Amino acid sequence: MNTINFKYSEKKRGSMAMKFLLIGIAGIAATYYIWFLADREFLMGKVASIFLALLGIGSFIYMKFTGNKSGVTALSIGPEGIKGDTTPISKAGGLIEWTDITNVHFLGNQLDIEVHNPQKFADRMSNFFVRDTYLKSMKGVIRISLSEIEYTEKELADALSKYAQNINS
């Protein structure tokens, strides 16, 4: 059986970038209103509006001009296992061998992979914050985001079903 590679989609990245731009514009509008038009001043409102503006514009610039481009492999499903590069946890975890996987959940725009020994993958993660998030928040589940990947549900289901018999429960 061959490895099936799913690539980043420029169309989906562009769509996400535009959503972040709208968030940034909403943050700028809220900042303008709170600083210049509102009768009452709320510190949290000022902070939140500036945060939204910076988050939206910063994310838009990042997604439009840097980051992964289309044609780059984001998810590989093959005879040896699954490898995802869309989230910090999946990047740091590396290749997830089929013998380590207990369950795979496809939930909308994400693929959750449960493993037998979470510590094995935590040991691969050199960044403390990624490792801590993986062990404490994710409770040993490796999540791969599918929001930037070019795929259909049928393609993904077919790729996973080829190797489903290899999953040890």
C-alpha positions in Angstrom: 0.0 0.0 0.0 1.2 3.5 -0.8 1.4 6.6 1.3 -1.4 9.0 0.7 -0.4 12.7 1.1 -2.8 15.5 1.7 -1.5 19.0 0.9 -2.2 22.5 2.2 -4.9 24.3 0.2 -4.2 27.9 -0.9 -8.0 28.5 -1.3 -8.7 27.5 2.4 -5.7 29.5 3.6 -7.0 32.5 1.7 -10.5 32.1 3.2 -9.1 31.8 6.8 -6.9 34.9 6.1 -10.0 36.9 5.1 -11.8 35.8 8.3 -8.9 37.1 10.3 -8.9 40.3 8.4 -12.6 40.8 9.3 -11.7 40.1 13.0 -9.0 42.8 12.7 -11.3 45.3 11.1 -13.9 44.6 13.8 -11.2 45.2 16.5 -10.2 48.5 14.9 -13.8 49.6 14.7 -14.3 48.6 18.4 -11.1 50.4 19.4 -12.2 53.6 17.6 -15.6 53.5 19.2 -14.3 52.8 22.7 -11.5 55.4 22.5 -13.4 58.3 20.7 -17.2 57.8 20.8 -18.1 56.0 24.0 -19.3 58.0 27.0 -17.9 55.5 29.6 -14.5 54.1 29.5 -13.9 50.4 30.3 -10.3 49.2 30.6 -11.2 45.7 29.6 -13.0 47.0 26.5 -10.0 48.9 25.4 -7.7 46.0 26.0 -10.0 43.5 24.3 -10.5 45.7 21.2 -6.8 46.3 20.8 -6.2 42.6 21.2 -8.7 41.7 18.5 -7.3 44.3 16.1 -3.7 43.0 16.6 -4.7 39.3 16.5 -6.8 39.8 13.3 -4.3 41.9 11.4 -1.3 39.9 12.6 -2.9 36.6 11.7 -4.0 37.9 8.3 -0.4 39.1 7.5 1.0 35.8 8.7 -1.4 33.6 6.7 -1.1 35.8 3.5 2.6 36.2 3.4 4.3 33.5 5.4 3.5 30.0 6.7 2.9 26.9 4.7 2.1 27.3 1.0 0.0 25.1 -1.2 1.7 21.9 -2.5 3.4 21.2 0.8 2.4 18.0 2.5 0.3 18.6 5.6 -0.9 15.0 6.4 0.5 11.7 5.4 -1.3 8.4 5.9 0.7 5.3 5.0 1.6 1.8 5.9 3.9 2.9 8.7 1.5 5.3 10.3 0.1 8.9 10.3 2.2 12.0 10.3 0.6 15.5 10.6 2.2 18.9 10.3 -0.8 21.2 11.0 -0.5 21.7 14.7 2.4 22.1 17.1 1.5 18.8 18.9 1.3 16.8 15.7 4.5 18.2 14.4 6.4 17.6 17.6 4.9 14.1 18.0 6.3 13.0 14.6 5.2 9.7 13.0 2.4 7.9 14.9 2.9 4.2 14.1 -0.3 2.1 13.6 0.8 -0.1 16.5 0.6 2.9 18.9 -2.9 4.0 17.8 -5.9 2.9 19.9 -8.5 5.0 18.2 -9.0 7.6 15.5 -11.8 10.1 15.5 -12.7 12.3 12.6 -14.6 15.3 14.0 -15.4 17.9 11.3 -12.1 19.8 10.7 -10.0 17.8 13.0 -8.6 14.3 13.3 -8.1 13.1 16.9 -5.7 10.2 17.4 -5.6 8.3 20.7 -2.4 6.4 21.5 -1.4 3.6 23.9 1.5 5.3 25.5 1.2 9.1 25.5 4.6 9.5 27.3 6.4 8.0 24.3 5.2 11.0 22.2 5.7 13.5 25.0 9.4 12.4 25.2 9.8 13.4 21.5 8.5 17.0 22.2 11.3 19.3 23.0 9.2 22.4 23.6 7.9 22.4 27.2 4.6 24.2 26.4 3.7 21.8 23.6 4.5 18.8 25.8 2.6 20.2 28.7 -0.5 21.0 26.5 -0.3 17.5 25.1 -0.2 15.7 28.4 -2.5 18.0 30.5 -5.0 19.6 28.2 -5.1 17.1 25.4 -4.7 14.2 27.8 -2.6 12.2 25.4 -4.7 12.8 22.2 -2.8 14.0 19.2 -5.0 16.4 17.3 -4.4 17.2 13.6 -6.2 20.2 12.2 -7.8 19.7 8.8 -8.9 23.2 8.2 -6.1 24.1 5.8 -5.9 20.8 4.0 -7.2 20.0 0.6 -9.3 16.8 1.0 -12.8 15.4 0.8 -14.3 13.4 3.6 -14.4 10.3 1.3 -10.7 10.6 0.5 -9.8 10.8 4.1 -12.1 8.0 5.2 -10.8 5.8 2.4 -7.2 6.5 3.4 -7.9 5.7 7.1 -10.0 2.6 6.3 -7.1 1.0 4.4 -5.1 0.8 7.7 -8.0 0.5 10.2 -7.4 -3.2 10.7 -3.9 -2.4 12.0 -5.2 -0.4 14.9 -4.8 -2.2 18.2 -7.6 -1.6 20.7 
